[in-house]
Amino acid sequence: SCSAGGLFASSTSGESIVCCGMAEQTESQTTRDFDELQIQPSEKDGETLHQEVPPDMWCITRKDLKHFRRVVSRAISKGSLVPTEEDPFDPKDHRIGPKMHTVCEQVIKPMTLKAGGMSWALMRHPNGVKCDLFVTHGWSEGVYEFIDK
């Protein structure tokens, strides 16, 4: 079992990375934000996707990670990802960024809920993407620091 945004994996060719987890029931993204970020709500809900798609297919690609970096940056610039007492990140910092936990709470969970309640990986690839390399992150690690490694 994994929590939202908690696990990543990548193929040895560098093409696929996994991010598994399910969103909690909170809502803060608008349909316009989805259109701008090239995220389409799924025809199936998260529970159905997680039952139909095997866990070794809950992956994202390097391209998805680059896209995710833009999602995070845009969320900061729009004010929907903000510093907290536990994570007083500098919104102007593009090297380390906000903690993964903050990004999960303020970006991943609201967006995946709006898309149907699935993991970020299944939101990006409802049919799944095959994974063969597993990568993990620390919850206190900066999101940009993780993505840029």
CYANA upper distance limits for C-alpha pairs under 8 A (distance plus 0.5 A):
  2 CYS  CA      6 GLY  CA      6.83
  2 CYS  CA      7 LEU  CA      7.53
  2 CYS  CA     20 CYS  CA      6.99
  2 CYS  CA     21 GLY  CA      6.01
  3 SER  CA      7 LEU  CA      8.39
  3 SER  CA     20 CYS  CA      7.64
  3 SER  CA     21 GLY  CA      5.14
  3 SER  CA     22 MET  CA      7.10
  4 ALA  CA     20 CYS  CA      6.76
  4 ALA  CA     21 GLY  CA      4.12
  4 ALA  CA     22 MET  CA      5.51
  4 ALA  CA     23 ALA  CA      6.50
  4 ALA  CA    104 CYS  CA      7.34
  4 ALA  CA    108 ILE  CA      8.06
  4 ALA  CA    109 LYS  CA      7.59
  4 ALA  CA    119 SER  CA      7.10
  5 GLY  CA     19 CYS  CA      6.28
  5 GLY  CA     20 CYS  CA      6.48
  5 GLY  CA     21 GLY  CA      6.17
  5 GLY  CA    104 CYS  CA      6.48
  5 GLY  CA    108 ILE  CA      7.53
  5 GLY  CA    119 SER  CA      7.93
  5 GLY  CA    120 TRP  CA      7.66
  6 GLY  CA     19 CYS  CA      7.33
  6 GLY  CA     20 CYS  CA      7.15
  6 GLY  CA     21 GLY  CA      7.29
  6 GLY  CA    136 THR  CA      7.79
  6 GLY  CA    137 HIS  CA      7.67
  6 GLY  CA    139 TRP  CA      8.16
  7 LEU  CA     18 VAL  CA      7.24
  7 LEU  CA     19 CYS  CA      5.55
  7 LEU  CA     20 CYS  CA      6.23
  7 LEU  CA     21 GLY  CA      8.31
  7 LEU  CA    135 VAL  CA      7.39
  7 LEU  CA    136 THR  CA      5.62
  7 LEU  CA    137 HIS  CA      7.38
  8 PHE  CA     17 ILE  CA      6.23
  8 PHE  CA     18 VAL  CA      4.69
  8 PHE  CA     19 CYS  CA      4.85
  8 PHE  CA     20 CYS  CA      7.52
  8 PHE  CA     59 CYS  CA      7.93
  8 PHE  CA    134 PHE  CA      6.58
  8 PHE  CA    135 VAL  CA      5.32
  8 PHE  CA    136 THR  CA      5.67
  8 PHE  CA    137 HIS  CA      7.95
  9 ALA  CA     16 SER  CA      7.63
  9 ALA  CA     17 ILE  CA      4.73
  9 ALA  CA     18 VAL  CA      4.68
  9 ALA  CA     19 CYS  CA      7.38
  9 ALA  CA     59 CYS  CA      7.28
  9 ALA  CA     60 ILE  CA      8.50
  9 ALA  CA    131 CYS  CA      7.08
  9 ALA  CA    132 ASP  CA      7.82
  9 ALA  CA    133 LEU  CA      5.60
  9 ALA  CA    134 PHE  CA      3.91
  9 ALA  CA    135 VAL  CA      4.77
  9 ALA  CA    136 THR  CA      7.47
 10 SER  CA     14 GLY  CA      6.55
 10 SER  CA     15 GLU  CA      7.22
 10 SER  CA     16 SER  CA      5.07
 10 SER  CA     17 ILE  CA      4.04
 10 SER  CA     18 VAL  CA      6.70
 10 SER  CA     59 CYS  CA      7.97
 10 SER  CA     60 ILE  CA      8.22
 10 SER  CA     61 THR  CA      7.89
 10 SER  CA    131 CYS  CA      6.40
 10 SER  CA    132 ASP  CA      6.75
 10 SER  CA    133 LEU  CA      4.89
 10 SER  CA    134 PHE  CA      6.06
 10 SER  CA    135 VAL  CA      6.94
 11 SER  CA     15 GLU  CA      6.16
 11 SER  CA     16 SER  CA      5.33
 11 SER  CA     17 ILE  CA      6.92
 11 SER  CA    130 LYS  CA      8.38
 11 SER  CA    131 CYS  CA      5.78
 11 SER  CA    132 ASP  CA      5.11
 11 SER  CA    133 LEU  CA      5.19
 11 SER  CA    134 PHE  CA      8.31
 12 THR  CA    132 ASP  CA      7.08
 12 THR  CA    133 LEU  CA      6.49
 14 GLY  CA     61 THR  CA      8.15
 14 GLY  CA     62 ARG  CA      7.20
 15 GLU  CA     61 THR  CA      5.60
 15 GLU  CA     62 ARG  CA      6.18
 15 GLU  CA     63 LYS  CA      8.45
 16 SER  CA     59 CYS  CA      6.45
 16 SER  CA     60 ILE  CA      5.74
 16 SER  CA     61 THR  CA      4.47
 16 SER  CA     62 ARG  CA      6.86
 16 SER  CA    129 VAL  CA      7.37
 16 SER  CA    130 LYS  CA      7.47
 16 SER  CA    131 CYS  CA      6.28
 16 SER  CA    132 ASP  CA      8.41
 17 ILE  CA     59 CYS  CA      5.35
 17 ILE  CA     60 ILE  CA      4.85
 17 ILE  CA     61 THR  CA      5.54
 17 ILE  CA     62 ARG  CA      7.27
 17 ILE  CA    131 CYS  CA      7.03
 17 ILE  CA    133 LEU  CA      7.95
 17 ILE  CA    134 PHE  CA      7.93
 17 ILE  CA    135 VAL  CA      8.10
 18 VAL  CA     57 MET  CA      8.19
 18 VAL  CA     58 TRP  CA      5.92
 18 VAL  CA     59 CYS  CA      3.76
 18 VAL  CA     60 ILE  CA      5.51
 18 VAL  CA     61 THR  CA      8.28
 18 VAL  CA    121 ALA  CA      6.88
 18 VAL  CA    131 CYS  CA      7.24
 18 VAL  CA    134 PHE  CA      7.75
 18 VAL  CA    135 VAL  CA      8.33
 19 CYS  CA     58 TRP  CA      6.92
 19 CYS  CA     59 CYS  CA      6.24
 19 CYS  CA     60 ILE  CA      7.08
 19 CYS  CA    119 SER  CA      7.55
 19 CYS  CA    120 TRP  CA      6.84
 19 CYS  CA    121 ALA  CA      5.80
 20 CYS  CA     55 PRO  CA      8.46
 20 CYS  CA     58 TRP  CA      6.57
 20 CYS  CA     59 CYS  CA      8.06
 20 CYS  CA    119 SER  CA      5.90
 20 CYS  CA    120 TRP  CA      7.38
 20 CYS  CA    121 ALA  CA      6.88
 21 GLY  CA    118 MET  CA      7.81
 21 GLY  CA    119 SER  CA      5.27
 21 GLY  CA    120 TRP  CA      7.93
 22 MET  CA     46 GLY  CA      7.80
 22 MET  CA    109 LYS  CA      8.14
 22 MET  CA    112 THR  CA      8.18
 22 MET  CA    117 GLY  CA      6.73
 22 MET  CA    118 MET  CA      5.66
 22 MET  CA    119 SER  CA      5.22
 22 MET  CA    120 TRP  CA      8.47
 23 ALA  CA    108 ILE  CA      7.94
 23 ALA  CA    109 LYS  CA      5.08
 23 ALA  CA    110 PRO  CA      7.71
 23 ALA  CA    112 THR  CA      6.38
 23 ALA  CA    113 LEU  CA      6.08
 23 ALA  CA    117 GLY  CA      5.84
 23 ALA  CA    118 MET  CA      6.85
 23 ALA  CA    119 SER  CA      7.15
 24 GLU  CA    109 LYS  CA      6.59
 24 GLU  CA    110 PRO  CA      8.32
 24 GLU  CA    113 LEU  CA      7.41
 24 GLU  CA    117 GLY  CA      8.00
 25 GLN  CA    109 LYS  CA      8.45
 25 GLN  CA    110 PRO  CA      8.33
 25 GLN  CA    113 LEU  CA      6.93
 25 GLN  CA    117 GLY  CA      8.37
 26 THR  CA    109 LYS  CA      7.72
 26 THR  CA    110 PRO  CA      6.22
 26 THR  CA    113 LEU  CA      7.31
 27 GLU  CA    110 PRO  CA      5.51
 27 GLU  CA    111 MET  CA      8.07
 27 GLU  CA    113 LEU  CA      7.13
 27 GLU  CA    114 LYS  CA      6.95
 28 SER  CA    110 PRO  CA      6.17
 28 SER  CA    111 MET  CA      8.09
 29 GLN  CA     33 ASP  CA      6.77
 29 GLN  CA     34 PHE  CA      7.88
 29 GLN  CA    110 PRO  CA      6.86
 29 GLN  CA    111 MET  CA      6.58
 29 GLN  CA    114 LYS  CA      7.36
 30 THR  CA     34 PHE  CA      7.12
 31 THR  CA     35 ASP  CA      6.85
 32 ARG  CA     36 GLU  CA      6.72
 33 ASP  CA     37 LEU  CA      6.61
 34 PHE  CA     38 GLN  CA      6.49
 34 PHE  CA     39 ILE  CA      5.51
 34 PHE  CA     40 GLN  CA      7.22
 35 ASP  CA     39 ILE  CA      6.71
 35 ASP  CA     40 GLN  CA      7.86
 37 LEU  CA     71 VAL  CA      7.07
 39 ILE  CA    115 ALA  CA      8.26
 39 ILE  CA    123 MET  CA      8.10
 39 ILE  CA    124 ARG  CA      7.57
 40 GLN  CA    115 ALA  CA      7.26
 40 GLN  CA    123 MET  CA      8.22
 41 PRO  CA    114 LYS  CA      7.62
 41 PRO  CA    115 ALA  CA      4.55
 41 PRO  CA    116 GLY  CA      6.81
 41 PRO  CA    123 MET  CA      7.94
 42 SER  CA    115 ALA  CA      6.51
 42 SER  CA    116 GLY  CA      6.71
 42 SER  CA    123 MET  CA      7.38
 42 SER  CA    126 PRO  CA      7.58
 44 LYS  CA     48 THR  CA      6.77
 44 LYS  CA     49 LEU  CA      6.94
 44 LYS  CA    116 GLY  CA      7.58
 45 ASP  CA     49 LEU  CA      6.84
 45 ASP  CA    116 GLY  CA      5.21
 45 ASP  CA    117 GLY  CA      6.64
 45 ASP  CA    118 MET  CA      7.21
 46 GLY  CA     50 HIS  CA      6.51
 46 GLY  CA    116 GLY  CA      6.00
 46 GLY  CA    117 GLY  CA      4.99
 46 GLY  CA    118 MET  CA      4.10
 46 GLY  CA    119 SER  CA      7.64
 46 GLY  CA    122 LEU  CA      8.46
 47 GLU  CA     51 GLN  CA      6.75
 47 GLU  CA    117 GLY  CA      7.79
 47 GLU  CA    118 MET  CA      7.29
 48 THR  CA     52 GLU  CA      6.59
 49 LEU  CA     53 VAL  CA      6.20
 49 LEU  CA    118 MET  CA      7.54
 49 LEU  CA    122 LEU  CA      7.73
 49 LEU  CA    126 PRO  CA      7.43
 50 HIS  CA     54 PRO  CA      7.69
 50 HIS  CA     55 PRO  CA      8.09
 50 HIS  CA    118 MET  CA      7.67
 53 VAL  CA     57 MET  CA      7.02
 53 VAL  CA     58 TRP  CA      7.92
 53 VAL  CA    127 ASN  CA      7.17
 53 VAL  CA    128 GLY  CA      6.88
 54 PRO  CA     58 TRP  CA      7.67
 54 PRO  CA    128 GLY  CA      8.50
 56 ASP  CA    130 LYS  CA      6.77
 56 ASP  CA    131 CYS  CA      6.34
 56 ASP  CA    132 ASP  CA      8.41
 57 MET  CA    127 ASN  CA      8.49
 57 MET  CA    128 GLY  CA      5.11
 57 MET  CA    129 VAL  CA      5.25
 57 MET  CA    130 LYS  CA      5.08
 57 MET  CA    131 CYS  CA      6.51
 58 TRP  CA    119 SER  CA      8.45
 58 TRP  CA    121 ALA  CA      5.94
 58 TRP  CA    122 LEU  CA      6.53
 58 TRP  CA    128 GLY  CA      5.97
 58 TRP  CA    129 VAL  CA      6.79
 58 TRP  CA    130 LYS  CA      7.95
 58 TRP  CA    131 CYS  CA      8.10
 59 CYS  CA    121 ALA  CA      5.69
 59 CYS  CA    122 LEU  CA      7.94
 59 CYS  CA    125 HIS  CA      8.24
 59 CYS  CA    128 GLY  CA      6.98
 59 CYS  CA    129 VAL  CA      5.71
 59 CYS  CA    130 LYS  CA      7.09
 59 CYS  CA    131 CYS  CA      6.55
 60 ILE  CA     64 ASP  CA      6.27
 60 ILE  CA     65 LEU  CA      7.71
 60 ILE  CA    121 ALA  CA      5.80
 60 ILE  CA    124 ARG  CA      7.75
 60 ILE  CA    125 HIS  CA      7.94
 60 ILE  CA    129 VAL  CA      7.29
 61 THR  CA     65 LEU  CA      6.95
 62 ARG  CA     66 LYS  CA      6.85
 63 LYS  CA     67 HIS  CA      6.69
 64 ASP  CA     68 PHE  CA      6.49
 64 ASP  CA    124 ARG  CA      8.22
 65 LEU  CA     69 ARG  CA      6.76
 65 LEU  CA    147 ILE  CA      7.01
 66 LYS  CA     70 ARG  CA      7.12
 66 LYS  CA    147 ILE  CA      7.98
 67 HIS  CA     71 VAL  CA      6.79
 68 PHE  CA     72 VAL  CA      6.68
 69 ARG  CA     73 SER  CA      6.67
 69 ARG  CA    143 VAL  CA      8.34
 69 ARG  CA    144 TYR  CA      7.32
 69 ARG  CA    147 ILE  CA      7.69
 70 ARG  CA     74 ARG  CA      6.49
 71 VAL  CA     75 ALA  CA      6.60
 72 VAL  CA     76 ILE  CA      6.80
 72 VAL  CA     81 LEU  CA      8.05
 72 VAL  CA    103 VAL  CA      7.92
 72 VAL  CA    107 VAL  CA      7.80
 73 SER  CA     77 SER  CA      6.79
 74 ARG  CA     78 LYS  CA      6.53
 75 ALA  CA     79 GLY  CA      6.57
 75 ALA  CA     80 SER  CA      5.61
 75 ALA  CA     81 LEU  CA      5.69
 75 ALA  CA    107 VAL  CA      7.87
 76 ILE  CA     80 SER  CA      6.59
 76 ILE  CA     81 LEU  CA      5.22
 76 ILE  CA     82 VAL  CA      6.86
 76 ILE  CA     91 PRO  CA      6.90
 77 SER  CA     91 PRO  CA      8.31
 80 SER  CA    106 GLN  CA      7.56
 80 SER  CA    107 VAL  CA      8.22
 81 LEU  CA    102 THR  CA      8.45
 81 LEU  CA    103 VAL  CA      7.67
 81 LEU  CA    106 GLN  CA      6.24
 81 LEU  CA    107 VAL  CA      7.31
 82 VAL  CA     91 PRO  CA      8.15
 83 PRO  CA     87 ASP  CA      6.12
 83 PRO  CA     88 PRO  CA      5.16
 83 PRO  CA     89 PHE  CA      5.94
 83 PRO  CA     90 ASP  CA      7.90
 83 PRO  CA     91 PRO  CA      8.13
 83 PRO  CA     98 PRO  CA      8.06
 84 THR  CA     88 PRO  CA      5.75
 84 THR  CA     89 PHE  CA      8.31
 87 ASP  CA     98 PRO  CA      7.33
 87 ASP  CA     99 LYS  CA      7.09
 87 ASP  CA    102 THR  CA      7.55
 88 PRO  CA     98 PRO  CA      8.50
 89 PHE  CA     93 ASP  CA      8.26
 89 PHE  CA     97 GLY  CA      7.05
 89 PHE  CA     98 PRO  CA      5.85
 89 PHE  CA     99 LYS  CA      8.26
 90 ASP  CA     97 GLY  CA      7.77
 90 ASP  CA     98 PRO  CA      8.23
 91 PRO  CA     97 GLY  CA      7.89
 91 PRO  CA     98 PRO  CA      8.47
 93 ASP  CA     97 GLY  CA      6.38
 94 HIS  CA    144 TYR  CA      7.22
 95 ARG  CA    144 TYR  CA      6.33
 95 ARG  CA    145 GLU  CA      6.65
 96 ILE  CA    141 GLU  CA      8.43
 96 ILE  CA    142 GLY  CA      5.24
 96 ILE  CA    143 VAL  CA      6.96
 96 ILE  CA    144 TYR  CA      5.46
 96 ILE  CA    145 GLU  CA      5.08
 96 ILE  CA    146 PHE  CA      8.49
 97 GLY  CA    142 GLY  CA      5.33
 97 GLY  CA    143 VAL  CA      5.94
 97 GLY  CA    144 TYR  CA      5.68
 97 GLY  CA    145 GLU  CA      7.43
 98 PRO  CA    102 THR  CA      6.93
 98 PRO  CA    103 VAL  CA      7.12
 98 PRO  CA    141 GLU  CA      8.42
 98 PRO  CA    142 GLY  CA      5.62
 98 PRO  CA    143 VAL  CA      6.40
 98 PRO  CA    144 TYR  CA      8.24
 99 LYS  CA    103 VAL  CA      6.88
 99 LYS  CA    139 TRP  CA      6.96
 99 LYS  CA    140 SER  CA      5.45
 99 LYS  CA    141 GLU  CA      5.74
 99 LYS  CA    142 GLY  CA      4.91
 99 LYS  CA    143 VAL  CA      6.38
100 MET  CA    104 CYS  CA      6.52
100 MET  CA    138 GLY  CA      7.77
100 MET  CA    139 TRP  CA      5.52
100 MET  CA    140 SER  CA      6.52
100 MET  CA    141 GLU  CA      6.40
100 MET  CA    142 GLY  CA      6.46
100 MET  CA    143 VAL  CA      5.88
101 HIS  CA    105 GLU  CA      6.75
101 HIS  CA    139 TRP  CA      5.60
101 HIS  CA    140 SER  CA      7.08
102 THR  CA    106 GLN  CA      6.47
102 THR  CA    107 VAL  CA      8.47
103 VAL  CA    107 VAL  CA      5.74
103 VAL  CA    108 ILE  CA      6.96
103 VAL  CA    143 VAL  CA      7.97
104 CYS  CA    108 ILE  CA      5.15
104 CYS  CA    109 LYS  CA      6.40
105 GLU  CA    109 LYS  CA      6.15
105 GLU  CA    110 PRO  CA      7.96
106 GLN  CA    110 PRO  CA      7.11
107 VAL  CA    111 MET  CA      6.55
108 ILE  CA    112 THR  CA      6.41
108 ILE  CA    120 TRP  CA      7.29
109 LYS  CA    113 LEU  CA      6.49
110 PRO  CA    114 LYS  CA      6.74
111 MET  CA    115 ALA  CA      6.74
112 THR  CA    116 GLY  CA      6.75
112 THR  CA    117 GLY  CA      5.68
112 THR  CA    118 MET  CA      6.25
112 THR  CA    119 SER  CA      6.85
112 THR  CA    120 TRP  CA      6.62
112 THR  CA    123 MET  CA      7.15
113 LEU  CA    117 GLY  CA      4.56
113 LEU  CA    118 MET  CA      7.44
115 ALA  CA    123 MET  CA      7.21
116 GLY  CA    123 MET  CA      8.50
118 MET  CA    122 LEU  CA      6.59
118 MET  CA    123 MET  CA      6.59
119 SER  CA    123 MET  CA      6.59
120 TRP  CA    124 ARG  CA      6.79
121 ALA  CA    125 HIS  CA      6.51
121 ALA  CA    126 PRO  CA      8.32
121 ALA  CA    128 GLY  CA      8.02
122 LEU  CA    126 PRO  CA      5.08
122 LEU  CA    127 ASN  CA      7.69
122 LEU  CA    128 GLY  CA      6.65
125 HIS  CA    129 VAL  CA      7.16
137 HIS  CA    141 GLU  CA      7.44
137 HIS  CA    146 PHE  CA      7.53
141 GLU  CA    145 GLU  CA      7.55
141 GLU  CA    146 PHE  CA      7.35
142 GLY  CA    146 PHE  CA      6.77
143 VAL  CA    147 ILE  CA      6.69
144 TYR  CA    148 ASP  CA      6.35
145 GLU  CA    149 LYS  CA      6.82
